[in-house]
């Protein structure tokens, strides 16, 4: 005849304790679920918008800067950004730049007085990168103080008009990998942009 094993008192006590812990945890979760109101966290995306304040009287372009406005055109709040500028000169038949011609143009066709160039760095891609983070509501230092046509330029001698297009774009400043992954730059320890060759 076989003897039946009877669980020891310690095993029975441990099983009973486990059942009690599970019961208390279940009751606590049920109580919290019935008493706690959910908190809704709505995250609104920021926007990167750049404006180009400048003066132009059809003969002189001056005080060219880049602005990060407080809000974008859709009313969303702007975020801190890095900005860059491309300068595209073209010759046109008319003074307002609506009839381009095939005459080659370059920045050397202009007499440019540059602004505070310590704040800017020129990349190998031809863009002018503003070194610092541009926070909402801030404006860069002046990139171009004045730009006028060099009267010895071939296009000017042919009776054409110079059209200097200033094209700016920006990328959110945080995280720094956002700008480093798209532009040929590195963000230094101080937060300033450094051009990568």
The 8 nearest C-alpha neighbors of each residue, nearest first, counted from 0:
[[1, 2, 3, 4, 5, 6, 7, 8],
 [2, 0, 3, 4, 5, 6, 7, 8],
 [1, 3, 4, 0, 5, 6, 7, 8],
 [2, 4, 5, 1, 0, 6, 7, 8],
 [5, 3, 2, 6, 7, 1, 8, 10],
 [4, 6, 7, 3, 8, 2, 11, 10],
 [7, 5, 10, 4, 8, 11, 9, 3],
 [8, 6, 9, 10, 5, 11, 12, 4],
 [7, 9, 11, 10, 12, 6, 13, 5],
 [10, 8, 12, 7, 11, 13, 6, 14],
 [11, 9, 13, 12, 7, 8, 14, 6],
 [10, 12, 8, 14, 9, 13, 15, 7],
 [11, 13, 9, 15, 10, 14, 8, 16],
 [12, 14, 16, 10, 15, 11, 9, 17],
 [15, 13, 17, 11, 16, 12, 10, 18],
 [14, 16, 12, 18, 13, 17, 11, 19],
 [17, 15, 13, 19, 14, 18, 12, 20],
 [18, 16, 14, 20, 19, 15, 13, 21],
 [17, 19, 15, 21, 16, 20, 22, 14],
 [18, 20, 22, 16, 17, 21, 23, 15],
 [21, 19, 17, 23, 22, 18, 24, 16],
 [20, 22, 24, 18, 19, 23, 25, 17],
 [21, 23, 19, 25, 20, 24, 26, 18],
 [22, 24, 26, 20, 25, 21, 27, 19],
 [25, 23, 27, 21, 26, 22, 20, 28],
 [24, 26, 22, 28, 27, 23, 21, 29],
 [25, 27, 29, 23, 24, 28, 30, 22],
 [28, 26, 30, 24, 29, 25, 23, 31],
 [29, 27, 31, 25, 30, 26, 32, 24],
 [28, 30, 26, 32, 27, 31, 25, 33],
 [29, 31, 27, 33, 28, 32, 26, 34],
 [32, 30, 34, 28, 33, 29, 35, 27],
 [31, 33, 29, 30, 34, 35, 28, 36],
 [32, 34, 30, 31, 35, 29, 36, 28],
 [35, 33, 31, 32, 30, 36, 29, 37],
 [36, 34, 31, 32, 33, 37, 30, 38],
 [35, 37, 38, 34, 32, 33, 31, 39],
 [38, 36, 39, 35, 32, 40, 34, 33],
 [39, 37, 40, 36, 35, 41, 34, 32],
 [38, 40, 41, 37, 36, 42, 35, 43],
 [41, 39, 42, 38, 37, 43, 36, 44],
 [40, 42, 39, 43, 38, 44, 37, 45],
 [41, 43, 40, 44, 45, 39, 75, 76],
 [44, 42, 45, 41, 75, 76, 46, 40],
 [45, 43, 42, 46, 75, 76, 78, 77],
 [44, 46, 77, 76, 78, 75, 43, 47],
 [45, 47, 77, 78, 48, 76, 71, 75],
 [48, 46, 77, 78, 169, 171, 170, 80],
 [49, 47, 71, 67, 46, 68, 77, 50],
 [48, 50, 67, 66, 168, 65, 169, 47],
 [49, 51, 66, 65, 52, 67, 48, 68],
 [52, 50, 65, 64, 66, 53, 49, 63],
 [51, 53, 64, 63, 50, 65, 66, 54],
 [54, 52, 63, 62, 61, 51, 64, 55],
 [53, 55, 61, 60, 62, 56, 52, 63],
 [54, 56, 60, 59, 57, 61, 53, 58],
 [55, 57, 58, 59, 54, 60, 61, 53],
 [58, 56, 55, 59, 94, 95, 60, 162],
 [57, 59, 56, 147, 60, 55, 148, 146],
 [60, 58, 147, 55, 146, 56, 57, 61],
 [61, 59, 55, 146, 145, 54, 147, 58],
 [60, 62, 145, 144, 54, 63, 53, 59],
 [61, 63, 144, 53, 141, 143, 54, 64],
 [64, 62, 53, 143, 141, 61, 142, 52],
 [63, 65, 141, 52, 139, 51, 142, 62],
 [64, 66, 51, 139, 138, 50, 52, 49],
 [67, 65, 138, 50, 49, 68, 137, 51],
 [66, 68, 49, 135, 136, 137, 48, 138],
 [69, 67, 136, 135, 70, 66, 77, 71],
 [70, 68, 135, 136, 77, 76, 67, 71],
 [71, 69, 76, 77, 68, 75, 74, 72],
 [70, 72, 74, 73, 75, 48, 77, 46],
 [71, 73, 74, 70, 75, 48, 68, 46],
 [72, 74, 71, 75, 70, 76, 46, 48],
 [75, 73, 71, 70, 72, 76, 77, 69],
 [76, 74, 70, 71, 73, 45, 46, 77],
 [75, 77, 70, 45, 69, 46, 71, 74],
 [76, 78, 46, 70, 45, 69, 47, 135],
 [77, 79, 45, 46, 47, 135, 80, 171],
 [80, 78, 134, 172, 133, 135, 171, 132],
 [81, 79, 171, 172, 133, 170, 132, 169],
 [80, 82, 132, 169, 170, 172, 133, 171],
 [83, 81, 169, 168, 129, 128, 80, 170],
 [82, 84, 128, 127, 167, 168, 129, 126],
 [85, 83, 167, 127, 126, 166, 128, 86],
 [86, 84, 126, 166, 165, 87, 167, 127],
 [85, 87, 165, 164, 166, 88, 84, 163],
 [86, 88, 164, 163, 85, 165, 89, 166],
 [89, 87, 163, 162, 104, 105, 164, 106],
 [90, 88, 162, 104, 161, 163, 91, 87],
 [89, 91, 161, 160, 100, 99, 159, 162],
 [92, 90, 99, 160, 98, 100, 96, 93],
 [91, 93, 159, 98, 160, 99, 100, 94],
 [94, 92, 91, 95, 96, 98, 160, 97],
 [93, 95, 160, 96, 57, 92, 91, 161],
 [96, 94, 93, 97, 57, 162, 91, 98],
 [97, 95, 91, 94, 93, 162, 98, 99],
 [96, 98, 95, 99, 93, 91, 92, 94],
 [97, 99, 91, 92, 96, 93, 100, 95],
 [100, 98, 91, 90, 97, 92, 96, 101],
 [99, 101, 91, 102, 90, 98, 92, 89],
 [100, 102, 103, 99, 90, 91, 89, 104],
 [101, 103, 100, 90, 104, 154, 89, 153],
 [104, 102, 101, 105, 89, 90, 154, 100],
 [105, 103, 89, 88, 90, 102, 108, 106],
 [106, 104, 107, 108, 88, 103, 89, 109],
 [105, 107, 108, 109, 88, 104, 87, 86],
 [106, 108, 109, 105, 110, 149, 104, 152],
 [109, 107, 106, 152, 149, 105, 148, 104],
 [110, 108, 148, 149, 107, 106, 147, 111],
 [109, 111, 147, 149, 146, 148, 112, 108],
 [112, 110, 146, 145, 109, 113, 147, 143],
 [111, 113, 145, 144, 143, 146, 114, 110],
 [114, 112, 143, 144, 111, 142, 115, 116],
 [113, 115, 142, 141, 143, 144, 116, 112],
 [114, 116, 117, 118, 141, 140, 142, 113],
 [115, 117, 119, 118, 114, 113, 142, 120],
 [118, 116, 115, 119, 120, 130, 114, 129],
 [119, 117, 116, 130, 129, 115, 120, 140],
 [120, 118, 129, 116, 128, 117, 130, 127],
 [119, 121, 128, 127, 122, 129, 130, 118],
 [122, 120, 127, 126, 128, 125, 123, 119],
 [121, 123, 124, 125, 126, 194, 127, 120],
 [122, 124, 125, 196, 121, 126, 194, 195],
 [123, 125, 122, 126, 121, 183, 127, 196],
 [124, 126, 122, 123, 121, 127, 85, 86],
 [127, 125, 85, 122, 84, 124, 121, 128],
 [126, 128, 121, 84, 83, 120, 119, 122],
 [129, 127, 83, 120, 119, 130, 121, 126],
 [128, 130, 119, 131, 82, 83, 118, 120],
 [131, 129, 192, 191, 119, 118, 128, 120],
 [132, 130, 191, 129, 133, 192, 81, 190],
 [131, 133, 81, 80, 134, 79, 172, 130],
 [132, 134, 80, 79, 81, 137, 131, 67],
 [133, 135, 79, 137, 132, 136, 80, 67],
 [136, 134, 69, 67, 68, 137, 77, 79],
 [135, 137, 68, 69, 67, 134, 138, 66],
 [138, 136, 134, 135, 67, 66, 133, 139],
 [139, 137, 66, 65, 67, 140, 64, 136],
 [140, 138, 65, 64, 141, 66, 137, 133],
 [139, 141, 64, 142, 115, 138, 118, 114],
 [140, 142, 64, 114, 63, 143, 62, 115],
 [141, 143, 114, 63, 64, 113, 140, 115],
 [144, 142, 113, 114, 63, 145, 141, 62],
 [143, 145, 62, 61, 114, 112, 113, 141],
 [146, 144, 61, 112, 143, 60, 111, 59],
 [145, 147, 111, 60, 110, 59, 109, 61],
 [148, 146, 59, 110, 109, 58, 149, 111],
 [149, 147, 109, 150, 110, 108, 161, 146],
 [148, 150, 109, 108, 151, 152, 110, 147],
 [149, 151, 152, 148, 155, 156, 108, 153],
 [150, 152, 149, 153, 156, 155, 108, 148],
 [153, 151, 108, 155, 150, 149, 154, 156],
 [152, 154, 156, 155, 157, 151, 108, 150],
 [155, 153, 157, 159, 156, 152, 102, 90],
 [156, 154, 158, 159, 157, 152, 153, 150],
 [155, 157, 153, 158, 154, 152, 151, 150],
 [158, 156, 154, 155, 159, 153, 152, 160],
 [157, 159, 155, 156, 154, 160, 92, 153],
 [160, 158, 92, 155, 154, 91, 157, 90],
 [159, 161, 91, 90, 94, 92, 93, 155],
 [162, 160, 90, 89, 91, 163, 148, 159],
 [161, 163, 89, 88, 96, 90, 164, 160],
 [164, 162, 88, 87, 161, 165, 89, 86],
 [163, 165, 87, 86, 88, 162, 166, 89],
 [164, 166, 86, 85, 163, 87, 167, 84],
 [165, 167, 85, 84, 164, 86, 168, 87],
 [168, 166, 84, 83, 85, 165, 49, 82],
 [167, 169, 82, 83, 49, 84, 166, 170],
 [168, 170, 82, 81, 80, 47, 83, 49],
 [171, 169, 80, 81, 178, 172, 47, 82],
 [170, 172, 80, 173, 79, 81, 47, 78],
 [171, 173, 80, 79, 81, 175, 174, 170],
 [174, 172, 175, 171, 177, 79, 176, 80],
 [173, 175, 176, 177, 172, 171, 178, 179],
 [174, 176, 173, 177, 178, 172, 179, 186],
 [175, 177, 179, 174, 178, 180, 173, 186],
 [178, 176, 175, 180, 179, 174, 181, 171],
 [179, 177, 180, 181, 176, 175, 182, 170],
 [180, 178, 176, 185, 184, 181, 182, 177],
 [179, 181, 178, 177, 176, 182, 183, 184],
 [182, 180, 178, 179, 177, 183, 184, 176],
 [181, 183, 184, 179, 178, 180, 185, 177],
 [184, 182, 195, 194, 179, 181, 185, 196],
 [185, 183, 194, 195, 193, 182, 179, 192],
 [184, 186, 193, 179, 192, 187, 194, 195],
 [187, 185, 192, 190, 191, 193, 175, 184],
 [188, 186, 190, 191, 189, 192, 185, 193],
 [187, 189, 190, 186, 191, 192, 185, 193],
 [188, 190, 187, 191, 186, 192, 131, 132],
 [191, 189, 187, 188, 186, 192, 131, 132],
 [192, 190, 130, 131, 187, 189, 186, 193],
 [193, 191, 130, 186, 185, 187, 184, 194],
 [192, 194, 185, 184, 186, 195, 191, 187],
 [193, 195, 184, 122, 183, 185, 196, 192],
 [196, 194, 184, 183, 193, 185, 122, 123],
 [195, 123, 194, 183, 122, 184, 124, 193]]
